[in-house]
Amino acid sequence: MAVATSGRRRLLAGGAALLLLAGCDTAADPASDEGAGSAASRTPSASPTPPAGTAVPDAAPAADFCPVAQPASWRRALHGDRLPQRAGETLVVHAVGADGATAVVDDRTADRRSVVFWRDGRRTRVLSLAHPDTDQLYGAAFDGRYLVFSVSHNPSDLSSWTLYGWDSVTGGEPHRLAGNAVDSAGNPVPSPLLYPVVAAGVAAWTAGRPDGSTALHRYSFATGTDRVVRAGHPGAPFLFDADLVWPESARPDALTELHAVRLADGAPVTLPATLAAVRGPAFIVGTGSGVVAWVGADVRTLWVWRSGWRAPVKVRHVSTGRNVQWVRAAGPLVTWDDGTAQFAADLRTGAYTKLTPRYGYTEATGDALAVGYAPAAKGGGAAAPSLVRVSELPPLPSCH
């Protein structure tokens, strides 16, 4: 997931549509019993072996990536791998699985709103939201078995939220992990944007406290224990290799610096010098394969670094009036939004391309890239989103 210091991304120009497939639409409890697509029969893939096509090169690409037209092979994949959506639904992808065949979506109709888990052409309704006019799926993450997601209860005040966990193997109702704290007057206290992370059965999130501080939580699905691993002013966490990393300011008005603990047990770890030197990232995302991409404090420069590279590489610097935001990373691809459209950079070749005609969004992890599209016309419905495997996208043409 990408850590953001401000703002809230979803479809910038109308609703985003995501998925649904023709097939079984079941509530999470009980789990579906219809064969290979059922929650009970799925084999968890918490630590999948990355496909060869998602490898990031050992040699760093040249700085200042150059633009290329979207290749025909990419167009065919993005248009051919659209997720079916039903008439009258508005669906937005909030997370994808590393296998490239799983997505977590906010499914909304005129009178209903649900959190839906989609895998291999089948969907399971995880949670029906009690107040569809105000409740909405917010942050989500999936590790191959466990889903962690937050529900925001007030569109005008994102401090009101509930966090849930759900086991895709056993199914059943989602488990409430946490909820927002309240002040002495009963009002929700501010928190960093609630984007949880999860890997290998361990989830983490940062929540606000009544005294104005924040706390970074580490939750084990195996033991059911929730432990605070950092109290003070940690921001929202992200994953890097096997570590849990977060930005935090040493004092008021100081640029944030990165800190880390081992995800497996919460023990402090020392970050690589390149990451320890990062200051004030506006957006930052990491991967289990050792890639980190971030937007500088100027909000206009996108950087990327992989373990083993001597220094971070500048991918893109946008002109005045544009910001780089909502960064995602999957295999050799880094995606971002500049306020006009979605883009993807290829670390294999040092090129980048435009993914959407205008606006839209992306979600990415492992071997998965989801692309959502804005409506073609004001007031119109959004096109079905794409869900593609990164390993099936050929490298962008080299242009340096």
C-alpha positions as CSV (number, residue, x, y, z in Angstrom):
1,M,0.0,0.0,0.0
2,A,1.1,3.6,-0.4
3,V,1.4,5.8,2.7
4,A,0.0,9.3,2.1
5,T,0.5,12.3,4.4
6,S,-2.6,14.0,3.2
7,G,-5.5,13.7,0.8
8,R,-7.8,10.8,-0.1
9,R,-7.7,9.0,-3.4
10,R,-10.5,7.2,-5.2
11,L,-11.9,8.1,-8.5
12,L,-11.2,11.7,-9.2
13,A,-13.9,12.2,-11.8
14,G,-16.9,10.1,-10.8
15,G,-17.3,6.6,-9.5
16,A,-14.8,3.9,-10.2
17,A,-16.2,0.6,-11.4
18,L,-14.9,-2.6,-10.4
19,L,-15.6,-6.0,-10.8
20,L,-18.0,-8.6,-10.5
21,L,-18.2,-11.5,-12.2
22,A,-20.8,-13.6,-13.4
23,G,-21.1,-16.3,-10.9
24,C,-21.9,-16.9,-7.3
25,D,-22.6,-14.0,-5.0
26,T,-22.6,-15.3,-1.5
27,A,-22.5,-13.8,1.9
28,A,-19.4,-14.4,3.9
29,D,-21.2,-16.6,6.4
30,P,-21.5,-19.4,5.6
31,A,-18.6,-19.8,3.2
32,S,-19.5,-20.9,-0.3
33,D,-19.5,-24.6,-0.8
34,E,-19.5,-24.6,-4.6
35,G,-16.3,-26.3,-5.4
36,A,-12.9,-24.9,-6.2
37,G,-14.0,-21.3,-6.0
38,S,-15.3,-21.6,-2.4
39,A,-13.6,-20.0,0.5
40,A,-13.3,-23.3,2.3
41,S,-11.5,-25.0,-0.6
42,R,-9.0,-22.3,-1.6
43,T,-5.4,-22.9,-0.9
44,P,-3.8,-19.9,0.8
45,S,-0.9,-18.3,-1.1
46,A,0.6,-16.1,1.6
47,S,4.1,-16.3,0.2
48,P,3.8,-16.9,-3.5
49,T,6.9,-17.4,-5.6
50,P,7.2,-14.3,-7.8
51,P,6.9,-15.0,-11.5
52,A,10.0,-14.5,-13.6
53,G,8.3,-11.6,-15.4
54,T,8.0,-9.6,-12.2
55,A,11.8,-9.6,-11.4
56,V,13.3,-6.1,-10.9
57,P,16.7,-5.8,-12.6
58,D,19.9,-5.8,-10.5
59,A,21.2,-2.8,-12.5
60,A,19.4,0.5,-11.8
61,P,17.8,2.3,-14.8
62,A,18.9,5.7,-15.9
63,A,17.3,8.7,-14.2
64,D,14.5,10.7,-15.8
65,F,12.4,8.1,-17.4
66,C,11.2,8.8,-20.9
67,P,7.6,8.6,-22.2
68,V,6.5,6.0,-24.7
69,A,3.1,5.2,-26.3
70,Q,1.2,2.4,-24.6
71,P,2.2,-0.8,-26.5
72,A,-0.5,-2.7,-28.4
73,S,0.2,-5.7,-26.1
74,W,-0.6,-3.7,-23.1
75,R,-3.7,-2.3,-24.7
76,R,-4.9,-5.8,-25.5
77,A,-4.2,-7.0,-21.9
78,L,-5.9,-4.0,-20.3
79,H,-9.0,-4.1,-22.6
80,G,-9.2,-7.9,-22.6
81,D,-8.9,-8.5,-18.9
82,R,-11.8,-6.3,-17.8
83,L,-13.7,-7.5,-14.8
84,P,-17.4,-8.1,-15.4
85,Q,-19.7,-5.7,-13.7
86,R,-23.5,-5.8,-13.5
87,A,-25.9,-3.2,-14.6
88,G,-26.6,-0.7,-11.8
89,E,-23.5,-1.4,-9.8
90,T,-20.6,0.9,-9.0
91,L,-17.5,-1.0,-8.0
92,V,-14.1,0.2,-6.8
93,V,-11.0,-1.9,-6.3
94,H,-9.3,-1.2,-3.0
95,A,-6.8,-4.0,-2.9
96,V,-5.5,-6.8,-5.2
97,G,-3.8,-10.1,-4.4
98,A,-0.3,-10.9,-5.4
99,D,-1.5,-13.8,-7.5
100,G,-3.0,-11.4,-10.1
101,A,-6.4,-13.1,-9.8
102,T,-7.8,-11.6,-6.6
103,A,-9.4,-8.2,-5.8
104,V,-11.2,-6.6,-2.9
105,V,-13.9,-4.2,-4.0
106,D,-16.5,-1.7,-2.7
107,D,-19.8,-2.8,-4.4
108,R,-22.5,-0.2,-4.5
109,T,-26.0,-0.3,-5.9
110,A,-28.9,2.1,-5.4
111,D,-29.8,0.6,-2.0
112,R,-26.9,-1.6,-1.0
113,R,-23.2,-1.3,-0.4
114,S,-20.9,-4.3,0.4
115,V,-17.3,-5.3,0.7
116,V,-16.8,-8.0,-1.9
117,F,-13.9,-10.5,-2.2
118,W,-13.3,-11.6,-5.8
119,R,-11.0,-14.5,-6.8
120,D,-10.7,-16.5,-10.1
121,G,-14.1,-15.3,-11.4
122,R,-16.1,-15.8,-8.2
123,R,-17.2,-13.3,-5.5
124,T,-18.0,-13.6,-1.8
125,R,-19.8,-10.8,0.0
126,V,-17.6,-10.3,3.1
127,L,-19.6,-7.5,4.8
128,S,-22.9,-5.7,4.0
129,L,-22.4,-2.1,5.1
130,A,-25.1,-1.0,7.6
131,H,-25.4,2.6,6.3
132,P,-24.8,2.5,2.5
133,D,-25.1,6.3,2.2
134,T,-22.3,7.0,4.6
135,D,-20.3,3.8,5.1
136,Q,-17.6,3.0,2.6
137,L,-14.7,0.6,2.2
138,Y,-11.6,2.6,2.7
139,G,-8.2,1.0,3.0
140,A,-7.6,-2.8,2.4
141,A,-4.8,-5.3,2.1
142,F,-4.7,-9.0,1.4
143,D,-1.7,-11.4,1.9
144,G,-3.0,-14.5,0.1
145,R,-5.2,-15.7,3.0
146,Y,-6.0,-12.8,5.4
147,L,-7.9,-9.7,4.4
148,V,-7.7,-6.5,6.5
149,F,-9.9,-3.6,5.7
150,S,-11.2,-0.4,7.1
151,V,-14.7,1.0,6.8
152,S,-15.2,4.8,7.0
153,H,-18.5,5.9,8.5
154,N,-18.6,9.6,7.6
155,P,-17.5,10.9,4.2
156,S,-16.8,14.4,5.7
157,D,-14.8,13.1,8.7
158,L,-12.5,10.2,8.0
159,S,-11.7,10.0,11.7
160,S,-14.7,7.7,12.2
161,W,-13.8,4.2,11.2
162,T,-13.9,0.5,12.0
163,L,-11.1,-2.0,11.1
164,Y,-11.9,-5.7,10.3
165,G,-10.0,-8.9,9.6
166,W,-11.3,-11.8,7.5
167,D,-9.9,-15.3,6.8
168,S,-10.5,-16.2,3.1
169,V,-10.0,-19.9,3.9
170,T,-12.5,-20.4,6.7
171,G,-14.9,-17.7,5.6
172,G,-17.4,-16.6,8.1
173,E,-18.1,-13.1,9.4
174,P,-15.2,-10.6,9.5
175,H,-13.7,-10.0,12.9
176,R,-13.6,-6.5,14.3
177,L,-10.0,-5.6,15.0
178,A,-10.3,-2.0,16.1
179,G,-12.3,1.2,16.0
180,N,-11.5,4.9,16.2
181,A,-10.9,6.4,19.6
182,V,-13.0,9.3,20.9
183,D,-12.2,12.5,22.9
184,S,-13.8,13.6,26.1
185,A,-16.8,15.0,24.1
186,G,-17.3,11.7,22.3
187,N,-16.0,12.9,19.0
188,P,-13.7,10.7,16.9
189,V,-10.0,11.7,17.3
190,P,-7.9,12.3,14.1
191,S,-5.8,9.5,12.8
192,P,-3.4,9.0,9.8
193,L,-5.4,7.8,6.8
194,L,-6.3,4.2,7.8
195,Y,-4.6,2.1,5.2
196,P,-3.7,-1.2,6.9
197,V,-1.0,-3.6,5.7
198,V,-0.8,-7.4,6.1
199,A,1.7,-10.1,5.3
200,A,2.2,-13.7,6.5
201,G,-0.8,-13.5,8.8
202,V,0.4,-10.3,10.6
203,A,-1.5,-7.0,10.1
204,A,-0.5,-3.5,11.1
205,W,-2.1,0.0,11.2
206,T,-1.7,3.3,12.9
207,A,-4.5,4.9,14.9
208,G,-5.0,8.2,16.7
209,R,-5.2,8.5,20.5
210,P,-7.3,10.9,22.6
211,D,-4.1,12.7,23.8
212,G,-3.2,13.7,20.2
213,S,-0.5,11.0,19.7
214,T,-0.7,8.0,17.5
215,A,0.0,4.3,17.9
216,L,1.3,1.7,15.5
217,H,-0.4,-1.6,16.1
218,R,0.8,-5.1,15.1
219,Y,-1.9,-7.8,15.1
220,S,-1.3,-11.6,14.7
221,F,-4.1,-13.6,13.2
222,A,-2.5,-16.8,14.6
223,T,-2.7,-15.7,18.3
224,G,-5.4,-13.0,18.1
225,T,-3.1,-10.5,19.9
226,D,-2.9,-6.8,19.2
227,R,0.3,-5.1,20.4
228,V,1.5,-1.5,20.1
229,V,5.0,-1.5,18.6
230,R,5.4,2.3,18.5
231,A,3.6,5.1,20.4
232,G,4.3,8.7,19.7
233,H,3.6,10.1,16.3
234,P,4.1,7.3,13.8
235,G,2.3,7.7,10.4
236,A,0.7,5.0,8.4
237,P,2.9,1.9,7.8
238,F,4.2,0.2,4.7
239,L,6.0,-3.1,4.0
240,F,9.6,-3.4,2.8
241,D,11.0,-6.9,2.5
242,A,10.1,-8.5,5.9
243,D,10.0,-5.2,7.7
244,L,7.2,-2.8,8.8
245,V,8.3,0.8,8.1
246,W,6.6,4.1,8.9
247,P,7.3,7.8,8.7
248,E,7.5,9.9,11.8
249,S,8.6,13.4,12.7
250,A,11.2,13.9,15.5
251,R,9.6,17.2,16.5
252,P,6.7,19.4,15.4
253,D,7.2,20.9,11.9
254,A,10.2,18.6,11.2
255,L,10.2,16.5,8.0
256,T,9.4,12.9,8.7
257,E,12.0,10.2,8.8
258,L,11.6,6.4,8.3
259,H,11.7,3.9,11.1
260,A,11.2,0.1,11.1
261,V,10.6,-3.0,13.1
262,R,10.6,-6.6,12.0
263,L,7.0,-7.6,11.0
264,A,7.4,-11.1,12.4
265,D,8.0,-10.1,16.0
266,G,8.1,-6.3,16.3
267,A,11.8,-6.1,17.0
268,P,13.6,-2.9,15.9
269,V,15.6,-3.1,12.8
270,T,18.1,-0.8,11.1
271,L,17.0,0.4,7.7
272,P,19.4,0.6,4.7
273,A,21.2,3.9,4.5
274,T,19.2,5.0,1.4
275,L,15.9,4.7,3.2
276,A,17.3,6.1,6.4
277,A,18.2,9.2,4.4
278,V,14.6,9.8,3.0
279,R,13.0,12.9,4.4
280,G,9.4,14.1,4.2
281,P,7.9,11.7,1.7
282,A,4.5,12.8,0.5
283,F,3.6,9.2,-0.6
284,I,5.7,6.1,-0.1
285,V,5.2,2.4,-0.9
286,G,7.3,-0.7,-0.5
287,T,7.2,-4.3,-1.7
288,G,8.3,-7.6,-0.4
289,S,10.9,-7.8,-3.1
290,G,12.9,-4.9,-1.8
291,V,11.5,-2.0,-3.9
292,V,10.5,1.4,-2.4
293,A,9.0,4.2,-4.4
294,W,8.2,7.6,-3.0
295,V,7.3,11.2,-3.8
296,G,9.6,13.8,-2.4
297,A,8.6,16.6,0.0
298,D,8.2,18.8,-3.1
299,V,5.2,16.5,-4.1
300,R,6.5,16.8,-7.7
301,T,9.3,14.3,-7.9
302,L,9.0,10.5,-8.0
303,W,11.9,8.4,-6.7
304,V,12.5,4.6,-6.7
305,W,15.1,2.4,-5.1
306,R,15.7,-1.3,-4.9
307,S,18.0,-3.2,-2.5
308,G,21.4,-3.4,-4.1
309,W,21.2,-0.2,-6.1
310,R,23.8,2.4,-5.1
311,A,21.3,5.3,-4.9
312,P,17.7,6.1,-5.6
313,V,16.7,6.9,-9.2
314,K,14.6,9.8,-10.2
315,V,11.7,8.5,-12.3
316,R,9.7,11.7,-13.0
317,H,9.5,15.3,-12.1
318,V,6.2,17.0,-13.0
319,S,5.7,20.7,-13.9
320,T,4.4,23.3,-11.6
321,G,0.7,22.9,-11.0
322,R,0.9,19.0,-11.0
323,N,1.5,16.7,-8.1
324,V,2.7,13.1,-8.1
325,Q,0.4,11.0,-5.8
326,W,-1.1,7.6,-5.0
327,V,2.1,5.7,-5.9
328,R,1.8,1.9,-6.3
329,A,4.4,-0.8,-7.0
330,A,4.2,-4.4,-8.4
331,G,7.2,-6.3,-9.7
332,P,9.1,-4.0,-12.1
333,L,6.3,-1.5,-12.4
334,V,5.6,1.7,-10.4
335,T,2.3,3.5,-11.0
336,W,1.2,7.0,-10.1
337,D,-1.4,9.7,-10.6
338,D,-0.5,13.2,-11.6
339,G,-4.0,14.7,-11.2
340,T,-4.9,14.2,-14.9
341,A,-4.4,10.4,-15.5
342,Q,-2.6,7.2,-14.3
343,F,0.9,6.3,-15.4
344,A,3.2,3.3,-15.2
345,A,7.0,3.3,-15.2
346,D,9.0,0.1,-16.1
347,L,12.2,-0.3,-14.1
348,R,13.4,-2.8,-16.7
349,T,13.7,-0.2,-19.4
350,G,13.5,3.3,-17.9
351,A,10.3,4.2,-19.8
352,Y,6.9,5.2,-18.7
353,T,3.5,5.2,-20.3
354,K,0.0,6.5,-19.8
355,L,-2.5,3.9,-18.5
356,T,-5.8,5.8,-18.6
357,P,-7.2,8.5,-20.9
358,R,-8.1,10.7,-17.9
359,Y,-8.2,10.3,-14.2
360,G,-8.9,6.8,-12.9
361,Y,-6.9,4.9,-10.3
362,T,-4.6,1.9,-9.8
363,E,-4.0,-0.8,-7.2
364,A,-0.9,-3.0,-7.5
365,T,1.1,-5.7,-5.6
366,G,3.0,-8.8,-6.4
367,D,1.9,-9.9,-9.9
368,A,-1.3,-7.8,-9.9
369,L,-2.2,-4.5,-11.5
370,A,-5.7,-3.2,-11.4
371,V,-6.6,-0.1,-13.4
372,G,-9.9,1.8,-12.9
373,Y,-11.3,4.3,-15.4
374,A,-13.2,7.5,-15.1
375,P,-16.6,7.8,-16.9
376,A,-16.3,8.8,-20.5
377,A,-18.8,11.6,-19.9
378,K,-20.0,13.6,-16.9
379,G,-22.8,11.7,-15.1
380,G,-22.1,8.5,-17.1
381,G,-21.1,5.1,-15.7
382,A,-17.4,4.1,-15.4
383,A,-16.1,1.4,-17.7
384,A,-15.2,-2.0,-16.1
385,P,-11.8,-2.0,-14.6
386,S,-8.9,-4.1,-15.7
387,L,-7.1,-6.7,-13.6
388,V,-3.9,-8.0,-15.3
389,R,-0.9,-10.0,-14.3
390,V,2.2,-7.9,-14.4
391,S,4.2,-10.9,-15.6
392,E,2.1,-11.0,-18.8
393,L,2.9,-7.4,-19.7
394,P,6.1,-7.2,-21.9
395,P,8.7,-4.6,-20.9
396,L,8.0,-1.1,-22.2
397,P,10.2,-0.1,-25.2
398,S,13.5,1.4,-24.2
399,C,13.8,5.0,-25.2
400,H,17.1,6.2,-23.6
